[in-house]
Amino acid sequence: MNYRKPVVYIPPYNYCDRWCDGCAIDKSRCLLYQTEMDERLHRQIDGLGEPTPEEMIGRIVEDAKKALRLVEDQVREMGMDPRVLQQDPATPTPRKQSEDPIVAEAALLSRGIAALVRAHGAAHPREAQLLRRSLPLPAPKLGRATLDAGDEMEEADGILQAQVAHRALVSMAEALESMRRRDPSLGDAMLDVRALLQRLAADIEERWLSQPCELLEPVDEGAWWGPVRDVTPTLRHFRR
């Protein structure tokens, strides 16, 4: 598949597959990687294990508050009062959650593959690992890709989001095929899941991957990201 990357800065974490070990991007310029590694390091220093769902929610809330304070500081540096901007009725409302049927189908696919992994993953550990890494991606990425695009940047971002979902589907298809070749008896159990996977991939190719966009260009040597920024100043704010 001929994937594309941005020719202008679009935050890479929007179209990231979260596979840091397999990514060749300069990690010092990836805000998502830096903040998550910082969190993991501090948990190890404090003798804590993996965060609970409640702790994850708390961290998301705290990160949002930090991001808000960062924006307010930047607004003040521009000579404006953030309280005035908060009262501005012209401030755009958040984009609504997608109700596109393809999102529900992607969620259904993830549940089906998760069931296969639970039933047969122990006999295929490598493929099970690949499936577990990929199955959470299609539904949320397509959820963002199906939102109405307000401008060319959001249109490009939607294509990139759909591209991540497509790459995850390709990865899952390859893992399933590897399992089927090793154990042909799994063929019947995989029929419905593989059919849905192929249909979703074809829909993504038609709706997004084949659409022209001047802000995107063909990927060169697997480098899916576009221009990146120095995140050091932002990290200073997050580590206050």
C-alpha positions in Angstrom: 0.0 0.0 0.0 1.3 3.5 -0.9 0.9 5.4 2.3 1.5 9.2 2.7 3.0 11.6 5.2 2.5 15.3 5.9 4.5 18.0 4.1 3.6 20.4 6.9 3.6 20.0 10.7 0.7 17.9 11.9 1.3 16.5 15.5 2.6 13.0 14.9 0.8 11.5 17.9 -2.5 12.1 16.1 -1.5 9.5 13.5 0.8 7.3 15.7 0.4 3.6 16.0 2.1 3.7 19.5 4.7 1.1 18.5 7.7 3.1 19.8 10.2 0.2 19.5 9.5 0.0 15.7 9.6 3.7 15.1 12.7 5.5 13.7 11.6 9.0 14.6 14.0 11.0 16.8 12.5 10.2 20.2 13.8 13.5 21.6 11.3 15.3 19.3 8.3 13.2 20.1 6.2 14.7 22.9 4.1 11.6 23.4 7.1 9.3 23.8 8.9 11.8 26.2 6.0 12.3 28.5 5.1 8.6 28.7 8.7 7.6 29.3 8.9 10.3 32.0 5.8 8.9 33.7 7.2 5.3 33.5 10.6 6.3 34.9 9.0 8.1 37.9 6.7 5.1 38.6 9.8 2.8 38.6 11.7 5.2 40.9 8.7 5.3 43.3 8.4 1.5 43.2 5.0 1.5 41.6 3.7 -1.0 39.1 1.6 -0.5 36.0 -1.1 2.3 36.5 -4.6 1.3 37.3 -7.5 2.5 35.0 -8.4 5.1 37.7 -4.8 6.3 37.8 -4.7 6.5 34.0 -7.9 8.7 34.0 -6.3 10.9 36.7 -3.2 11.3 34.6 -5.2 12.3 31.6 -7.1 14.9 33.6 -3.8 16.3 35.1 -2.1 16.4 31.6 -5.1 18.3 30.3 -4.8 20.8 33.1 -1.1 21.2 32.4 -1.8 21.7 28.7 -4.4 24.4 29.6 -1.9 26.2 31.8 0.7 26.0 29.0 -1.8 27.6 26.6 -2.7 30.3 29.1 1.0 31.1 29.6 1.5 31.4 25.9 -1.6 33.7 25.6 -0.2 35.9 28.3 3.2 36.1 26.5 1.2 37.4 23.5 -0.1 40.2 25.6 -3.7 38.9 26.0 -5.8 37.9 28.9 -6.9 34.2 28.7 -10.0 35.0 30.8 -11.3 37.3 28.0 -10.8 34.5 25.5 -12.7 32.1 27.6 -15.7 34.4 27.5 -15.5 34.8 23.7 -18.8 33.4 22.2 -17.0 32.9 18.9 -14.8 30.2 20.3 -15.5 27.0 18.3 -17.2 24.1 20.0 -15.5 20.7 20.2 -16.0 18.4 17.3 -18.9 15.9 17.9 -18.3 12.2 18.4 -18.5 10.2 15.2 -21.6 8.1 14.5 -20.3 6.6 11.2 -21.1 2.9 11.0 -17.5 2.0 10.0 -16.5 2.9 13.6 -18.9 0.3 15.1 -17.7 -2.3 12.5 -14.1 -1.6 13.6 -15.0 -2.1 17.2 -16.8 -5.3 16.3 -13.7 -6.5 14.5 -11.5 -5.8 17.5 -13.8 -7.8 19.8 -13.7 -10.7 17.3 -10.0 -10.7 17.1 -9.6 -10.4 20.9 -11.8 -13.5 21.2 -9.5 -15.4 18.8 -6.5 -14.3 20.8 -8.0 -15.5 24.0 -8.9 -18.9 22.5 -5.7 -19.6 20.5 -3.1 -17.0 21.4 -1.2 -19.3 23.7 -0.2 -21.5 20.8 0.8 -18.5 18.6 2.6 -16.1 21.0 4.3 -13.9 18.4 1.1 -13.4 16.4 -0.9 -12.9 19.5 1.5 -10.1 20.5 1.1 -8.4 17.2 -2.7 -8.7 17.3 -2.9 -7.3 20.8 -0.9 -4.3 19.8 -3.0 -3.6 16.7 -6.6 -4.4 17.7 -7.2 -1.3 19.8 -6.3 1.1 17.0 -8.9 0.9 14.2 -12.0 2.0 16.0 -10.7 5.2 17.7 -8.6 6.2 14.6 -11.6 5.8 12.3 -13.7 7.6 14.9 -11.5 10.7 14.4 -11.1 10.1 10.6 -14.9 10.2 10.1 -15.5 13.6 11.8 -16.4 16.4 9.4 -13.3 18.2 8.3 -13.4 22.0 8.8 -10.4 22.8 6.7 -7.5 21.2 4.7 -5.5 20.5 7.8 -8.3 18.5 9.4 -8.9 16.7 6.1 -5.2 15.7 6.0 -5.4 14.6 9.6 -8.4 12.4 8.8 -6.6 10.7 6.0 -3.6 10.0 8.3 -5.9 8.7 11.1 -7.5 6.3 8.6 -4.0 5.3 7.4 -3.1 4.2 10.9 -6.3 2.1 11.0 -5.4 0.6 7.6 -1.9 -0.3 8.7 -3.3 -2.0 11.8 -5.7 -4.0 9.7 -2.8 -5.1 7.4 -0.8 -6.1 10.4 -3.7 -8.1 11.9 -4.4 -9.8 8.5 -0.8 -10.9 8.3 -0.8 -12.3 11.8 -4.1 -14.2 11.2 -2.7 -15.7 8.0 0.4 -16.8 9.8 -1.7 -18.5 12.5 -3.9 -20.2 9.8 -0.8 -21.5 7.9 0.6 -23.0 11.0 -2.8 -24.5 12.1 -5.2 -24.9 9.1 -8.0 -26.0 11.4 -8.3 -22.3 12.5 -9.5 -21.3 9.0 -13.2 -21.8 9.7 -13.0 -19.9 13.0 -11.4 -16.9 11.2 -13.8 -16.7 8.3 -16.1 -14.0 9.6 -13.3 -11.9 11.1 -11.1 -12.1 8.0 -14.1 -11.1 5.8 -14.9 -8.1 8.0 -11.2 -7.1 8.1 -10.9 -7.2 4.3 -14.1 -5.2 3.9 -12.9 -2.5 6.3 -9.5 -2.2 4.6 -11.2 -1.8 1.2 -13.6 0.9 2.6 -10.6 2.8 4.0 -8.7 2.6 0.8 -11.7 4.0 -1.1 -12.8 6.6 1.3 -9.5 8.0 2.5 -6.3 6.5 1.1 -7.3 7.2 -2.5 -8.3 10.8 -1.9 -6.0 13.6 -3.1 -4.5 16.0 -0.5 -1.9 18.7 -1.2 -0.7 18.5 2.4 0.4 14.9 2.0 3.1 13.2 -0.1 4.1 9.5 -0.6 6.0 7.8 2.2 9.7 7.3 1.5 11.4 4.3 3.1 8.6 3.7 5.6 9.0 7.2 7.3 5.3 7.9 8.0 5.8 11.1 9.9 6.2 14.6 8.5 8.1 17.7 9.9 8.5 17.5 13.6 9.1 20.2 16.2 11.5 20.6 19.2 9.4 19.7 22.2 11.9 20.7 24.8 10.2 24.0 25.8 6.9 22.1 26.1 8.5 19.5 28.3 9.8 22.2 30.7 6.2 23.2 31.3 5.0 19.7 31.9 7.7 19.0 34.5 7.0 21.9 36.7 
